[in-house]
Amino acid sequence: MNATASLWRRGNRFVSLHTNLRWTGDYTASELCNPQTYVYDLYLDLGDLPGGSRFYLGRQFAYSAMGSYLIDGAGFRQRLTSKVSLDLYGGTVVDHGSPDQVQSFSDAGMLGGRVGFRAAEIKLGLNWLWARSQGSTARHRAGLDGLWSDRRLEFYGRFTYDVAAMEVSGLLGRASMRPGSWILSGEFDWRKPSVASNSIFSVVGAEGRQSVRVDVVRKLLRGLSSVAQMQYELMSGEDSWRTTLGLRSGAMGIGWTHRDGYGGMSDGLTGDASLRLNRWVELYGTAHLSQYKIQPEMLDWIDDYTSSVGLVWKPVADLRLRAEGQFLSNANDTGDWRVYLQLVKGFSLGSNDTKDGR
């Protein structure tokens, strides 16, 4: 269940409550087995209190260029000037094994912040993150990221420093351009293994992981584009190549992917399509067929096939029904059939605007 309740509003100032809840239970047993309620979001959002700020209090995701956590705590965002902004967040990290409990700050505390600068087409950010696990520091990072963009060009870079290990832990660079009917993009990513500094594995030496990716999209005809992607990864002296070629037209596409090197060899063909029958009904389907070898010395290729077909029906506003059939066949299961049903209903109770501000 996702829900937002507007509790109070006056002009640009407001107070709202946001929730994102999931309840699960197993009906295959004679009685419900291990029912669980998971709270992803449950926080108050205070807008423009004080002016130019946003304040979040409760369970929420804290996003950062240095790392992201689901926390029980607070977040604060303030625009200091027209070009400078401040983001602060902190609390205790939610334990996924026991999400119904709020941990202590001494065991699982987390603090972070970002100072952002904006000038014309340039955005810069100074980032910091500190987190504890099992009573000691597990992650302590600082870094700088920047973005420059205009209509046809965009460049992004990020530098990450591991304060706990006193070493550079990540470098990321991305670029994209749109010359005419072409869309070109590339990425270089180098990072050390993301291991908690209080883990026994932090004393094991490990090389950084490097990857280079290039994407090329060419608009051929109206609504039809060709897509090509090449990705190269180097991990501890073992390299891996992945190449993808395909065609895309609106809600339909087909592609071929080849992979070779570390992790095995594979060739796969993928297709997907979506057809809107009328304003209420949409039909869609996907299929993936591949062969792979875990080791080059293997004599036979292993087949892998997955497919799905579904129907989405929107009879009225804020109501959506979905029925989907799924099929899987691989080395472990030669025939796995499943049916997936979904009902989504939106509700709007009361009004978001009040004349007296209550």
KALIN-V365283 format. One line per field, one symbol per residue. ss: DSSP state (H for helix, E for strand, C for the rest). psi: psi as a letter, one per 40 degrees, with the letter a starting at -180 (. if undefined). Layout:
ss=???
psi=???
This chain:
ss=CEEEEEEEEECCEEEEEEEEEEEEEECCCCCCEEEEEEEEEEEEEEECCCCCEEEEEEEEEECCCCCCEEEEEEEEEEECCCCEEEEEEEEEECCCCCCCCCCCHHHHEEEEEEEEEEECCEEEEEEEEEEEECCEEEEEEEEEEEEEECCCEEEEEEEEEECCCCEEEEEEEEEEECCCCEEEEEEEEEECCCCCCCCHHHHCCCCCEEEEEEEEEEEEECCEEEEEEEEEEEECCEEEEEEEEEEEECCEEEEEEEEEECCCEEEEEEEEEEEECCCCEEEEEEEEEEEEECCCCCCCCEEEEEEEEEEEECCCCCEEEEEEEEEEECCCCCCEEEEEEEEEECCCCCCCCCCCCC
psi=hhihhhdihhbeiihihhihihhiihedidihhfihhhhdhgihhhhfgaheihhhhahihhhieeiiihihaiihhhhdaeehihhiiiahhhhddgeeihiidddfihiiihhihhhbehhihhiihhiihfeihdhhiiihiihhiadeihhhihhhhhddefiheihhhiiiighbeihhiihhhhiihghheeideeehhhiihiihhhhhhhhcahehiihhhhhhhhhfehihihhhiiihhbfiiiihhhiiaheaiihihhiiihhhdaedhhhiiiihhiiihdidehdiihihhiiihihhhgdiifhhhhhhhihhhaddheghhihhhhhhhiihhaiehhdee.
